[in-house]
Amino acid sequence: MAVLNKIRQRSLFLILIIALALFSFVLTDLFRNSDALFGGSQDVVATVNGTNINRTDFMNRVEQMQSQLGPNSTSTQAMSRVYDQEVRKAIMASQFENLGLSVEQDQMKDLLKQSFSSYPEFQNEAGVFDENKLTEFVNNLKTLNGQSAPLSTFQINYQQWVSTENNIALGAQERAYFAMVKAGVNATLGEAEVDYMLENATRDLNYVQVPFTSIADSLVDVSKADITKYIGQHKDKYEVDATRDISFVEFKEVASVEDEENLKTELLKLLDDKVLFNEATNANETIIGLRNTKDIESFVNSNSDITYNDAFLSKSQLPSVAADTIYNTNVGGIYGPYKDAGFYKLSKVVAETQLPDSVKVRHILVPYAGAQSAQPTVTATLDEARSLADSIKTVVTVNPSKFPELVTEFSSDQGSVANGGEYDFHPITQMVKPFSDFEFQNQIGDIGVVQTVFGFHIIEILDQKNKSRAIKVATIAREIEPSEKTIDATFTEASKFELALQKESYDDAAKERNFTAKPVNGIKVLDENIPGLGSQRTIVRWAFEDGTKVGDYKRFSIPSGGYAVVQVVKATKKGLMDAESASATVLSEIRNEKKAAMILDGITGTTVADIAKNQGRASSNASAVNMKNPTLSGAGAEPKVVGAAFGLEEGGVSKPIVGNKGVYVVEVTKINEATSLDNYQAIANRLSTARTNAAQTKVYEALKETADIDDNRARFF
């Protein structure tokens, strides 16, 4: 009671303390999220040249894009595609504004006509584009309040229509913009003449090369300071994005040996009949097993993860791991359990027959409205198509000679009409199943009507080759999966490793438990996939969070089942690459610079022959060297060396030149001037074509490189 009285006496004081604590919490969150404190927008995915890309609109576009890309795409892939589109739109919009490029109303009408003139919805009775019908359609979309209406083969709402119009206008603006750019990059006759001279004016050379490899790397010291200095002198080469290096130990949820043995035992229990007590009837019931069941399809479908396949199979179509054994099993015989493609299986041979390995047929395809690949002009109902097919079958059964004539008149299969409906010898896997079943399971000369997803086929079997035994196999398959016990054990193992990291280093803890720690280096902030783990955007986001430091670790679930305990090993900030990271590429370049200085110090003599003798190197000759392809035979591409040679008179000897692969001294033995042309227009045309073809891509790349882009995607994805 005394304590309670003291609390009551100091209640105001306690309230103040709690209020201050809450205020402190709010302030901490605000400072952690500086945008909230200083007014920065939380809904801006990126800012391009001062134009914001709104998060809500962007997310809607991403959702639409992911739908277009299909189920195999990820949200990150869709996001990247939309981001590139939005950045391009913003960059080009600023160019259009500066130039006063716009799409006026009359031009927009023409653009819409060009884009939609072939749509039946916008055509009159004569099949001509009707602007009034388009206007009526758009007005109707407005009244639907966001609901979609059919257009051609897809659905569209008003917002999507507006977006489509904007994209059409943007396309027109881009075409006009790049047309002006291309008009300004045509080559002049003077440029054509220079290009011609660069290619056709040549020099014959005598040269000596002292390669960098003539000095051992061990004789050249490269310090960390040298690397840092070199990076500073070549900043554009060594600018890098922020990256993270991680290491992970994976704990996979995979079936244990015990799980597999239990699965095999369960399959074997399905072989024989068993008696079970039925509580509903209060009596024992006999459950028929695989050996004795008469309804094989129902039995398989009730007990298997893979449905029953009611087809005769050749040996080559059986599972390769058990093909010989199953194929040689008599009807009624059972093989298994055997392991195949992630399943344990029991296979029973239920029937046998003789099937050809290939068949030659001819057919007439009668489609119906809604059948796969049916043309829009097809209006026959399913019953009408069936009736027509039956009538055609009656005719060709009585008079097979009419088959080619009826193919031309009725068949919609353009792949065979020209051949009188004929398909030459083909395997059982070529046609859809109902078609294949008929042609392989019937006899030469048989004619029948078969329905497939494409319509009704009137098929005549013309020939069959190489009949051999085929079997019908009932297979019960159970997927090999980890048991609850195994899943729990995997979780426990991952948790114990994570706990051990509180006391041990990551590498020591992994080594002590015989786990393999796998490194992944150079992860970028918007990466999605981690080699070895698949799509793991959550790991990437965690690695780049402000609160995540080098040495931090965390456990994550992995898509394939199981866990990965991940540690951040290294964090690299955006900017210049550090000396350690750059050393792999920088070392050879710095060494070559130092080797060049050492070689230059050792060169004496004024002629190629003297220098070659002094350096213990043989001189070489290079004929017809030109400036357009500055290559020395025996040395490779050496533009500095070739350029220096073209600055010499005939008989002139260069000073030592530091090239790509060594130090060179060159003597010009012959100057071969190019013969002037009467007209350089053809060359100018060729250069103009090459430039205009590349202009659009290069101009946009240049605009993007110079644009002011603030990318905030990592906040949201």
Buried (B, 14 or more C-beta within 10 A) or exposed (E): EEEEEEEEEEEEEEEEEEEEEEEEEEEEEEEEBEEEEEEEEEBBBBBBBEBBBBBEBBBBBBEBBBEEEEEEBBBBBBBBBBBEBBBBBBBBBBBBEEEEBEBEEEEBEEBBBEBBBEBEBBBEEEEEBBEEBBEEBBEEBEEEEEEBBEBEEEEBBBEBBEBBBEEBBBEBBBEBBBEEBBEEBBBEEEBBBBBBBBBBBBBBBBBBBBBBEBBEEEEBEBEEEBBBEBBEEBEEBBEBEBBBBBBBBBBEBBBBEEBBEBBBEEBEEBBEEEEEEEEEEEEEEEEEBBEEBEEBBEBBEEBBEBEBBBBBBBBEBBBEEBBEBBBEBEEEEBBBBBBBEEBBBBBBBBBBEEBBBBBBBBBBBBBBBEBEEBEEEBEBEBEEBBBBBEEBBEBBEEEEEEBBEBBEEBBBBEEBBEEBBBBEBBBBEEBEBBBBBBBBBBEEEBBBBBBBEBBBBBBBBBEBEEEEEBBBBBBBBBEBBBBEEBBEBBBEBBBEBBEBBEEBEBEEBBEEEEBEBBEBBEBBBBBBBBEEBEBBBEBBBBBBEEEBEEEBBBBBBBEEBBBBBBBBBBBBEEEBBBBEBBBEEBBEEBBBBBBBEBBBEEBEBEBBEBBBBBBEBEBBEBEEBBBEEBBBEEBEEBEEBBEBBBEBEEEEBBEBBBBBBBBBBBBBBEBBEBEEBEEBEEBBEEBBEEBBEEBBEEBBEEBBEEEEBEBBBBBBB
